[in-house]
């Protein structure tokens, strides 16, 4: 039934909103505690076991904060744990992955010009990559290499670059970037769930039992927290990238991803150094700008986008269903006059140099492959064309609705 498309669209929106809310909570608390930790000041009057303190002002009040590297002498009556922000961010992100990329695997996940596989196989590869990624990362951290923080981070960077290249050999460019973000976010959330929180619980249990907690648990948790700190900004980039085809849909997209991880390091280094009151290293912004310019250059070499595939190879069943509907000739004519000036390999509309979101509607196969998006964006809603700049009429929108619903229900006119 055609109602399924509308329900699915709202479900995707609900999952995205849920993901944004939880991500804001997690990233906000993470950024705050990193800044707090780096800004702590050691003073002689601190109680035994306290590492440092900081005074802050916010909302008309003053806050006096002290940090204990291991634990205070006595367990506080009220102890707030910061963990559910991380858990629900991952859960909501995985829900979005299932709805958009697993539910629409033929269109959004699989690029048959890259790797001709079935949707179940692509989904299994996706799931396995997330699980195996965490195992490899965790083993590296627990290996002798883990004792060298910066050496470990260099090796982890190589792993991330390899995954960036690997995903582009498996999926569409859009899905590759999304998976790279999910791969990184899985490591970050698993750090909280598998290492940081369990270590903190061990310290709390020792304190309650009257034992002196082992400082190694705090040291390990701090190392994982440092990794999360430097991975946060690249994850945000990859989650936003699906709106910008020039980032994911070019020949050198995996190189762009590699440079994004470096930009995350340079930007976070500026914030970390500033919060630690060690100066303001403006060179980090110069390097970031240079890296971004290099990314812009890579996105135009070659000029043609290569991340999107011929829709005929993506969804043959969709082609047969939607292109074979009696409404299709009129729909094709409508799209050629109202949509294809932007949604083309070489857009002719002034100011548009690439097809929006990489969507091209120049032939029967491409139109059929994007039938649901056309139905939602230009039929059921007035989102497209933007501001109705091509003057699509109400009757034309009704035609798009009638075409999609007729094809879905298999009506014979």
N, C-alpha and C positions, 0 to 999 in steps of 0.2 A: 504494500500500500504506500501511496505517496506521502501519507502522514508520517511515515517512518523517517523520511528525510528531514522533516521539520523537527521531529522529536530528537533525532540524532544531533542536529545542529545545536539545539538548546542544551542537550546533554554535554556536548563539547564545550559550549560557552560556560556552563556551570563548573565543569572540571577546570577550565582555564582560570576562572575567577577564584576558585578554591585554591588553585596552585599559586596564583599571584598573592593572595592574602597570606598563606602560610610562608611563602618565600620571603615576603617583606618582614614577617615576624622573625624568621630565622636569620636572614642576612642582617637585619637591624640589630638583633641581640649580639650576633657574632662581631659585627663592626664595633659595637659599643664596648664589648669586653676586651677586644684586642687593643682598642685605644686606651681603655682604663688600665689594662695590664702594663702597657708601655709607659704610661704616665705616672706610675707609682713612684713615690719618693721615700727613701729610707731616712728615718729620723730617730734620734736616740731615745725618745720617750715611748716608743712603740712597745706593746706588751710582748712577753716571751713568745717566740714562734712566728710573730708577724714579720712579713717581708717588707712591706711598704704601705703607704697610705696616700690618699688623695682627697682634696676637698673640691666639691663641684656645686654649681648653682644651677637650678632649673625650676621653672614653674613657680617662682617666688619663694623657693625654699633652698636651704643649704644641705648638702649631703656629705657625711664624713665616712669614707670607705677605707677599710683595711683588708689586706690580703695575707692569707697564711699559705705558705708553700705546701705544707703537709696537711695540718689540721690544727684548730685551736685546742686549748687544753681541755675544754668541755664541749660537748655537743650542744649547739644552739637549739632552743625550743622550737623555732620555726626555721626550716631550711628549704629554700626555693631551688628546684631543679630546672635547668634549661635543656630540655631534650625533645619535647613534643613538637616544637617548631620544626626541628630537623626531620622527625619521623613523618609528619603530615606533609611536609614539602615533598619528600620522596614519594609518598603514597599518591598524592594528587598528581605529581608529574608522571608517575607510572600509569595512572588512570588515563591521563591525556594521551600517553603513548599508545595505550590500548584502543582508545576511541578513534583517534585520528589516523595513526599509522598501521595498527593491526586491523582495525575495522575497514580501512581504505587502502589495504596493502597493494592492490593492483595499480593504484594511481599514485600514492604518496610514498610507498616503501620500495617497490620493485622498479628497477630500470632494466628492461630486458636487453638493452644495448650494452649494459655493463655486465650483468649476470642474469641469465635466463633461468630463474628458479620459480617454484610455486609459492603462493602466499604462506602455507604452513611451514615450508622450509625456511623462508625469509624470517618468519616470526621466531622460529627456533634458534636461528643464528643470532638474532637480536637478543633474545633472552640469555643465551649462552655467553655472549660477549660481555654482558653486564656482570654475570656471576663470576666468570673466569677472570675478568679485570680486577675484581676485588681480591680474589685469591692471590693473583700475581703480585699486586701491590702490597698486600699484607705480608707475603713471604719476603719481599724485598726489605720491608721495614724491619722485620724480625731477623734478617740475616746480618752478618758482620758489617755489611755496608750501612746498615741502619745506624751505626754509631757515628757515622760522619754525616751530619745533617745536610750540608750543602752538596756533598758527593751524591748522597741519596736523591736529592732533588734534581740533580743533573741527569741521573739515570731515569728517574720518573718522567722527566721531560722527554727523553728519547722514547720511552714507552708511549707517551701521549701522542707524539708525532707519528709514531708507527700506527697507532690506532686511527689517527686522522686519515692517513693514507689508506689503511685497510678498509675503513668504512666506505671510502669513496670507490673502492673496488667491488663493493657488495651491493650498495643501495643507491637510490637517487641522491643527488647532491643535497637536497633539502633534508632528506632522512639521515644522511651521513652526519651533517652538522648537529641535527637534533640528537642523534645517538651519541655523538662525542660529548655533548652536554650531559646526557643521561649517564654515560659511562663515568664522567668526572663527578657528577652529583651523587652517584651510587657510592663511590669511594668516600666522598665527604660524609654522607649520611651514615654509612657503615662504620666510619671512624667514630662517630658519636655513639652509635648503638652497640658496636662490638668492642670498643677500646676505651673511649673517654668515660662514658657513664659507668661501665663495669669497674674500671679502676677507681673511680670516685666512690663507688659503693663499697669497695674493699677497704678504702681508707676510713669511711664512716663506720663500717663494722668493727674495725680495729679500735677505733676511738671509743665506741660504745662498750667494747669488751675490756677496755682499760689497757690495750696494747699500744705501743708506739708505732704508728704507720710507717711503712717502708717508703722513702721518698722516690723510689724508682717508678712507682705507679703514676705519680704526678709528672715525672720527667717524660715518660712515654706519652701520656695524654697531651702534654704540652707540644711535643713534636708533631703529633697528629693534628693538633689544633693549628699549628703553624702551616701545615700543608693545606688545610682547609682555607686558611686566610689567603693564601696566594692563588687558590683555585677558584675562588668565588667570582671574581670579575669575568674570567673567561666563560664560566658557566652561563652568566647572564647574557653575554654576547651571543653564545650559541642558541640560547632560548629565544632571543630576539631575531636571529638571523633568518628565520623562515619568512620574514616580511621583506627581505632584501636579497633578491636573486643574484646580485653582483657578488655577494659574499659566498654563496654556496654553489651557484650554478655556472662556474667557470672552470676551465681546464686545470687551473692551479689552485683549486679550492683547498686541498690538503695543506699546501704551503701557507695559504692565508690563515688556516687554523693554527698552524705552528707559530706564526707571528702573533696571533691573538694571545696565545699563552705567554709569550714574552711581554706583550703590552700589559697583561695582568700583573706580571712581576714588577715592571717599572712603576706602574701607577700605585700598587700597594706599597712599594718601597718608599715612595714619597710620603704617603700617609703614615706608615709605620715610623719612619725617621722623624717626621714632624711631631707625632704623638709622643715619641720618646724624648722630645726636646733636644734633639741632636742636630738641629738646623733644618733648612728647607732645601733639599737637593733639587734645584730647578733643572739640572741636567736630565733627570728622569723624564720630565715632560718633553724635552727636546728629543730624546730617544723615542718616546712614545709617538710623537708627531712624525718622525722619520719612518718608524715602523708602519704607521697608518698610511702614509703616502706610498710606501712600498706595496702595501695591501691594495690600495687603489690602482696602482700600476698593474699588479698581477691580475686584477679583475678584468682588465681590458686586453690581455694578451692570451689568446687571440680575442678579437672583438665579439665573435659569436658566442653566445651562451651554449654550454655543452652539458649542463646538468640535467636538463629536461629532455625527455625522449619523445619519439613519435608516438602520439596517442594510440595509433592503430596497433602498435606493438604492446601497448600497456593493457588495454582492456577490450579485446575482441568482442566479448559478450555485450559490453556497453555499446559498442559500435553497431552491432546487429540490432539491438533493441531500440536505440534512440535514433539512429540514422535511417532505420527502416520504418519509422512511424509516419503515417500520412501527413502529419503536421510539419515534418522536417524540412521540405523544400522552402516553405514560407519562413520557417525559423532561420534557416541558413541565410536567406536573403536579408532578414531582419538583422542578424548578427553582422553580416558583411557591411551593412550601412550604419549600424549604431555602435559596434564594438571593435571591429577589426582594425580600425585606425590606430588603436593603442595596443590591442592584443595581437601583435604580429611580430615576426622576427625582426623586422625593420619598421617600427611605428612611424606613422606620418603625422601624428598629432604633435603640434608645437610643444616643445619642452619635454616630451617623452622620448627617451633614447633606448629604453629596454622595455619589453612587455611587462606590465605590472605583475609582481609575484611569479614571473616566469610563465604566465598563462598565455598561450597562443591559441587563437580561434580562426585559423586561416583555411582549414579544410574540414571535411566531414568527420574524420577520425578525431580531430582535436575537439571539435564541438561536442561530439558524442561523449568523449572521455570526461568533459567538464560539465555534463548535463546537470548534475545535482547542484554545482556551484552557480550555474546560470539561473537555475530555478530559484534558489535561495536569494542570490544577490540582486537579480534583475526582475524576477517574476514575483515572488512572494514579498520581497522588500524592494525599496528604492535605493539600495546602497550603490548600485551600478546602473548607469554610468554616474560617476561622482558629480553631484550637483545637477544631474540630468543634462550634462553639457551637449549631448547629441540629440536632445529633445525626443526621447522615446515616449510614446503615447500610452495611455492606460490600456487601449485595445491591444497594443503590441505586447505589453506585459501579460495580459490575459492569454495571448497566444503562447508565450513561453510556459505559462502555468499549464495550459491545456496540453501542450506537447509533452511535457515531463510526466504529468499525471496519466495521460493516455498511454505513453510508452511503458510506464511502470505497471499499470493495470492490464496491459496487453489488449487494450480495446481495438477493435477493428472498425474503421470508419468507412 
